[in-house]
Amino acid sequence: MNTRSLLRATACAILGLHGASAYALDPLSYANYDQVKTRALHLDLKADFTKKTLAGHAELTLDWLDQNARRLDLDTRELRISKIEALDARGRWTPVKYSLDKFDAEKGQALHIDLPQQAPKVRIHYRTAPTASALQWLTPAQTLSGKRPFMFSQSQSINARSWAPVQDTPSVRFTYTARIQAPEGLRVVMSADNDPKATGKGGWTFTMPQPIPSYLLAIGIGELEARTLGGRTGVYAEPKRIEAAAYELADTEKMVAAAESLYGPYRWGRYDMLVLPPSFPIGGMENPRLTFLTPTMIAGDRSLVDLIAHELAHSWSGNLVTNASWKHWWLNEGFTTYVTTRILEVLYGEEVATMNLQLEQEEAIESLKEIAPEKQALLTRDLDTGSSTYTDEGLAYPKGAWLLRTLEQRAGRAVFDPFLRGWFDGHAFQSVTTEQFVAYLRTNLLAKYPQVMSEAELDEWLHGPGIPASAQYAKSQRLVALDASTAAWLKGELPTSKLDTKNWTALEWMKFLNDIDNKADAARLKELDAAFGLAKTGNDEVAFRFYRAAVHAGYREVRPQMQAFLLRVGRQKFVVPLYAALRANPEDRAFAESVYKSARERYHPETQGSVDKQMVKQ
């Protein structure tokens, strides 16, 4: 925690303030953005795949808030800085003094730039490290064609500092431009305006006219093709994947229109997507104008497009209205998860949306078994002093959405929908805290309709563990019918051959496999596999759940398929639980370690770190 944040937090503690009211400077950033803020960023970088580096300069346009300030503090991680210049009153670039603090494993290094006067711009010449935490450099062998290398970024939550010296906090928003040089034959795309007709001659150039926080800085470089999906939507992917990606994402234009019908105009120009190689560690990343996607969402039947709805929903909740620090993460993800369900309902009907929601809620309840009670709140009462005070990131998605759904159910959509759109409109391109949302909620909803939620219940939702007893659970009639079949099958009353699965959706398969996990033995899973080919399914959400159940049941005949899955897929949601399940059984440990030894180099550093922790557990 930096000194300013410590002083602020101490003062708040003395005054008896808690939670969002104690919010001052982001404790995960070294930046002095209370004194000076970045208004615009320009990047001029060259990608070197041999050295696995980006090298060039970053130019920051500054707004000085404190007339006495003469120092700019930035966030960095493993950046090799060669020179820093400032623009003087005569328009000349002159060298200035700078220093780097001691390296911190979580936060990197503070970069202090001392200025003789308040410069309107500074220019930092630097090179990234081959181990930059935001960047993954793939060899040709790790791509579909096997011909050319690939690189992509993942800046969230505090990794932008490893490839650009910035004020790396969601409290600071800036516009940006860039010129990126890359080897011939490779296309560069960024979270900005991407021109599918660009050739890259003289460098690939980009403009992001809307102000964004640093975690939404994104870049991808590889052998890419583009396909237009609609008037303002398109997709980029490796040549061998582009047709499958375009087919899977065909409804994207309709999704944008559906979201607009609920929450107002899409404010980011185009909505394009980049389907990345399998090592991408998460499902999707809502980089504005260019969502990054895992290839695991390509099932061939558009059954996993809820992921697209989620990333699109971030165009309102997260990208447009952003959590001011990561302690308030639920304002990004809880809101987005709620909006996702509403988009799905508009496009695919109430039953599909309800099935999706019920599965989401059931998996949330199941996850509570693994989360310490003090981490189950949407917002802890602790001062915002760092990541140790934050709640469980995964639970913030369904629990935050559940709170908003509760408000919607009680107030009615005629009241709640304008309320939520007003939140987005009134806080557009701003960074916000939970306290600000609660103030808005009290003024614009609870003051008019106090019966919707009491202060005590609101406090329970925000600060209490688990899901409040007052919560209403989603119930899909199709999933109710499925429950009866599942129960009968588990009891042996319904033979596998009589399971009527011909009209099951992917969601029904996912729920079925969730519900038989740790209940069905190896023989029953073998029957399922023989009847329905689950170990070879092209739907990775279904495959993951089947493999997890197989590990728990000791059904080891699927090890070859599971090994192929773990070698092919790098998404943490799938690989981390599978390795954990394998490590939990002494008879599976050697297999897990053998597979991981081969697979590790294919995974993103973030995934490697997560699995490494599983591998040392006893």
N, C-alpha and C positions, 0 to 999 in steps of 0.2 A: 504494500500500500504506500502511495507516495505521501510526502510530508503534508501537502495541502489537504489531501483527503483525510489524513489522520487528524489534522487540526479541526477540520470541519466536523468529522464524526465525533470527536471528543466534545466539541461545543454542543452538538446536538444531544449527546448523552447527558451532559450537564443540565441542559434545558429540559430533559425528559422526553425528547422527541423519538419516535420510532418509525420503522417502515419507510414508506415513500416520503413522509414529511422530513426525514433525515437525509433525503437524497441531495447530494451536492455534486461533486465530481466523481466520474466513473472510477472506481478503485482499480479496475483492470487496465487503466490507461495512465501513462505518465504525462499526457498533454496538459498544458496550462490553458485550456480553452475558455476559462473564465476571464482570461486576459487578452487572448488573441485567437481568432478562429479562421480556419481555412475556408475560403469562399469558392475557390476553383483549383483544380489540379490538372497539370499537363504532364503526361508521361512520354518520354522519347527513349525507347528501349530496343535493344537487339537481342534476339533469342539465339543462344548457342547450345545446340543439342549435344555437342561433344563435351563441353564443360558443364552442361546442365545449369546454365546461368542466364539471367536477364541482366543486361548492362546498359547504362546510359544515364539519363538524369530525370529527376522529378522536379517540376516547378510548381510552387505553391503560391497562390494569390491570397493575401491575408487581409482580414478585417481586424484592426486593433481596437479592443474594447476598453483597455486600461491605458490612459494617456501617459502613465509613468512606466509602463512595461517596456523592456528592451531585450527580452529574451523569448525565444520560441522553443518550446519543449515538444518533441515528437516521439512517437513510438517506433522502435525498430527491433528486428530480431535477426541476427547473423548477417546484417548488411555490411558490406565492405565499402566504406565511404572514402573517396579519394579527394574530394574538394567540395566546399560549400561557398556559394556566392550570394550576394544580396544586391538588389537593384537600388542604386542610390538616387538622390534627388535629381541628378543630371541624366538619369536614364542609362547609367553605366553599371555593368556587372562587376562587383569588386569582391575579392575573397574576404571571408569573415571567420572568426574563431569559433570552434565548436569542441565539444567533448562528449564522450560516451560513458555512462555509468556502468557499474558492475553488472554482469549478465545475471538475469533472474530466469529460472527454468520455466516459469509460467508466463511471465510478462515480457521477456526479452530485455532490451536495454533502452534507457532513456537517452535521447539525443538532445543535448542542450546547444542551441545556437545563440551566441552572444552578438548583439547588433549595436552599432554605435548610434543608430537612430531607427525609428519604426519604418522598416522597409515595406513597400507594397508587395514585393515578391522576393522569394528566396529560391535558389536553384541548388539541388543536391545531386552530386555526381556519385554514382555508386554501382555496385555489382551485388547480385543476390548470391547466396550460398547454394551449392548443389543440394544441400539438405533443407532448403527453405520449407518451412512447415506447410505453406499454402500451395506449393507447387509439386505436382507429380510428373516426372519425366519418364515416358514409356519408351522402351526400345521397339523397333519394328516388330519383333516377335510377339509383343504384347498387344498388337493391333490385329484387326481382322484380315487385312491384306498381307501383313507380314513384310511390307515393302518400305514403309516410312515410319518415323517416330511420331510421337504424340505428346503433347503437354497440356495440362489443364490445372486450373486453380480451384481452391476451396478456401475462401477468406473467412467465412464465419467460424468462430465468433471473433477471435482476436488474432487471426493469422494474416490479415492484409499487411501488417507491419513487417512480415518476412519477405515481401516483394515490392513494397513501396514505403518510404518514410512518410508517415501520415499521422494525423490525430486519430488514432485507431479506437474510436468509441462511437456507439450509435447516437450519441448526443450531438455529434457534429455532422452536418450535411454539406456537400459541395457538389458542384458540377464538374465534369472532367472532359478532357480531350486527350487523344493519344495518337502517336505514330509508332508502329511496331514493325521492325524488320525481322523477317523469318526466312529460312532457307527456301529456295525455289521449289515449287510443287506442293507447298504447305499453305493452307489458308489460315488466317488469323480471324478470330471472332472475339467480341467483348460484350460486356453488359452495357451496350450503347447502341447506336444506330448502325446496324450491319447491312451492307449493300451486297446482295447476292451476286451482282454483276461486277463487283470490284475485282481487280487483277493483282493488287499488291505491288504494282510497279512503283518504285520510289518509296515503298513502305505502305503498310495498311493503316489507314487513318480512321479515327472514330470521334464522335461527339456524343456526350450524354448531357442534354440540356436541362434535365430535371435534377435537382440536388438529391444526392443519395448519401447514406452513411458508408463508411469505409468497408464494412463487411460485405457490401454488395458490389465491390470492385471484382471483376471477373475477367478471365482470359482463357481462351482455348486455342491451341495451334495443332493442326494435323491435316491429314488427307481427308478433306471434307467435301461433300456435295450438298447442294441446297434444293429444297422442294417447296413450292408455294402451296399453302393449304387453303388460303382465303385472301380476302382483300387486305388484311393486315396481319396475317399469321403465316408462319412457315417453319420449316424444320431443317436443321443441319445434322448430318451424320456421316459416318464412314461410308464409302461407296457401296460396300457389300451389305450395308444395313439400311440404306436410305429408303428403299421401296417399302420395306417392312415398317419402318418408322412412320413414313407418310401415311400408310394404311391405318396404323394404330391410332394416329393422332388426327384423323380426318374430322372429328367433331370439335376441334379446338375453336374454330371461328364461332360455332354455336355456343360454346362455353363462355366466350367473351361477351356475346350478346346477352346470355342468361344472367351473367354477373352484373352487367350494366342495368338490366331491367330491375335488379334488386337494390343496387348500391350506387348508381350514378355512373357517369362516363368513365371509361378507361382512359387514364391520363398519361400514358407512357408511349403513345404513338403506335409502334408495332409490338406484337407479341410473338416472338420467335422462340424456338427451342433448340437445344443442342443435345443430342443423344451421345453420351460419352462411352468410352470403353468400359468393360466390366469392373475395373478396379475403383471406379467412382464409389466413395464410401457410404453414400446416403441415397435415399430414394430420389430426391430432387432438391435443387437449390434455386430459390426464387430470384436469381439475378435479374434485375429489371431489363426488359426488352429482350432478354435471352435466358430463359430458364434452362438450367443444366439438369439432365435427366439420366437416371440409371437405365441401362438396357434391359434390366429385369422387369420393367413394366411392359415390355413388348411380349404379349402372350399369344398374339396372332388372332385374337377374337375381341379385342378392345374391352376386355373384362377388367382391366386394372387402371382404367383412365381416371379413377377417382384421384390418383396421384396428380394428374394434370390439373384437375379442378382445384386441388389444394394449392399447387404452386401458383396458379392463376389468381386464386383468392388473395394471395399475398400482395397482389397489385393494389389492394385496398388496405388490408390489415398486415402491417409489417413494413412494406416498402413505402406506402403512402403515409401511414401513421405508424411510427416506429417506437419500440421500447427504448427508453432513455438510457437504461443500463440493463445488463443481462439478468439482474435480479427481477426485472419486470418482464421476463421472457414470455409469460402467459399472454401478455397483451399482443404479442406477435402470433404465437402459435395457437392459443386457445380461441382467439377470434377467428383465425384462418380456418381452423377445424370446423367451427360452427358454420362459417360462410360456405365451406366446401359442401356440407350436407344440403344447404339450400340450393346451391348450383345444381347438384345431382338431382334434386327433386324437380327442378324446372325442366331439366333435359330428359330425365329417364323415369320420372314418376315417383309418387310417394312411397310405393312399396320398395323399390330399389334403394331409395334414400334411407328408409327405415331399417332395412336389412343391414346396410352399411353402418348405420348409427348403432344398432344393437350389437353388432360384432365389436365395434369400437369400444362401447361401454363395457361389454363383458371382458374384453382383454384388459381394460383399465382396472377393473375390479381384481382380476387375476394378478396384475402387476403389483398391487399393493402388498402382496406377500413378500416381495423382495425389496421394498422401499421402507426405510426407517420412518416412523411416524412423524418425526420432526422435519422430514423432507417431503411430506405429502401435502403441505399447504401450497396454495397458489403463490403466496408471498409470505416468507418468514418474517417474524417480528424483529429479527436481528438487524442491526445497522448494516448498511450496504458497504461492507469492508472487503469484499472479495468473494471468490467463487465458493468458499466454504459456507457462506451464509445463504447460498441459493438453494432453491427447491429442486426436486427431481425434474430434469428437463422433459423426459418422456411423458410424465403424468400431466404436465401443463397443457398438452394438446387436448386430451379428452375431458379433463376436469374443467378447464376454462370454457370449452364448448358447452359442457353440461350446465354451467352457471348461466351462460347466455340463453341456452334453450329453456331453462327454467323461467327466466325473465320473460322470454317470448311466449311461453305457454300461458303464463298467468296474465300478462298484459294483453295478449292477443296480437296478431301480426299487424293489424291496422294501426296499432299504437307503436309496437316495437320496431317495425321495419323503418319508419321515418326517424325514430330515435337513433337507430344504429347508423343509418345513412348520415344523419346530422353529426354524429361522432366523427365519421370519416371526412365529411366536408369541412367541419369546423377545425379539424386538426391536420388537414392535408399538408404534407411535406414538413411535419413537425415530429419531434421526439417527445414522448410523453411518459408519465409515471402512473402507477396504479392509483395514487392519490388524485391525480387529475381525472382519471376515469370515474372514480367514486364520486367526486364533486359533480361531474357532468351527470352521472346517474341520479344522484339525489335531486339535482335541480330540474332535470328534464324528464324524469320518469317517476321517481318515488315521491316527490313532492305533490305530484298530481294524482298518483295512484298508490297511496301508501300501503294498500292491501297486497300489492305485488310481492313485497319482501320486507321483512322487518330488519332493523339494524343488527339485531342479534344473529339472524340467519345469514345476512350478508357477511358478517364477521366470520361466521363458521365456514362459509364457502371460501373466503379469502385466506383465512389464517388457520383453519382447523385441519386435522388430518383426515384422510379418506374422503369419501363422498357423503355429504349430509344425508341423514335418514329421510329428510323431506324430498329428496330427489325422485323424480319420476323416471322410470326406466322405459326405454324404447322397446316396443314389442311388435315384431313383424309376424304376420299370420303364416307366411311361408316358413319362417324359422320355428314357429310353434309346432307346425306339422312335422318339421324335420326333427324336433326334439323327441317326438313320439317314435319315429323310426330309429333314431339313435339309441334310445333307451331299450327298445325291443331287440335291436341288434346286439347290444352289449350283454343282454340277458340270455342271448342265444335263441330267443323266440322268433327272430327274423333272420333267416339265412342270408349270407352275403349275396347269393344268387338272386334273392328276391328284393334286394335294395333297389328301389325305383329311382335311379340317378339320371335317367336320360334327359330330364329337364332341369337338372341342378345347375345353378350358376356357380361361378368361382367362389362367390361369397358363401354359398351353401356348403361347398366342399371345405372351405376354410373353417367354418364353424363346426362341421362334423369332425374334422381332424382335431380341432381344439378340444372338443368334448370327449373324444375317445383317448386322448393323450393320457398316459399313465394309468389307463383302465383296460385297454386291450392288450392281449399278450402277443407274442411273436407269431403264433399260428394264425390268429385272426388277421394280423396285418399282412401276412403272406397271402391269405385268401383275398384280401382287398387288392393287393398288388397284382395278383394273378387275374382278377376280374376286371380291373380298371386301369392297369398300367400306371399307377401313381408314381412309381420310381422313375418313370420316363416322361412324365408330364412336361409340357412346354410352359406351364404356368409356374413361375418360380415361387409365388406366394403359397400355392398348393404344395409344391415339392418340398419347400422348407418345412411346412407343418407335418408332412408325411415323414420326412427324414427324422425330425425331432421325436415324433411318436415311435419311430422304429428304434431309435437309440434307447429310449426309455423302456421299450418292450424287449430289447435284446434281439431284435430281428436284424441279424448281421449279414444276411444274404444280399442286402442292398448296399453294402459297403462300396462296391465298384462305382455305382451310380452316385452315391453320396460323395465319394472322393472326386469324381468328375465335376460335381456341382461345386464343391469347395475350391477346386482349382479354377473353375470358370467364373464364379461369382465373387465379387469383392464387397458386396453391400453389407455393412455392419449388422443391420437388422437380422440378417440370415446367418452369417458366418460366426458371429460371436456367440449366440445362443447354442449353435450346434457344437462348437468346440467346448463350450461350458458343459453341455450335456455329456459329451464323450469323455471329458476329463473327470466327470463325477463318478464314473464307473471304472474301477481299476482294470477291468477286462478290455476297456476301450481306449485306455490312455496311450498305449504304444501306437495304436492306429492313428489317433488324433495327432500325436507328435510327428509321426511319419508324414502324414498328409501336410501338416503345417510347414514342415521343413521344405517341402517342394512348393507350397503355395505362397509362402510368406513374401517372396520378392515380387509377386504379382499384386499384392495388396497395397492400398494407399497407406502412408505413414500413420494416419489416424487409426486405421483398421489394425495395422501391425501393433500399435501401442495397446489397443483394447484386447487383442488376442494374446499378446505377450503376458498381460496380467492374468489371463485365465491359465496360461501354461505354467505359471509358478505357484498356483494354488495347490494346496495339499488336499 
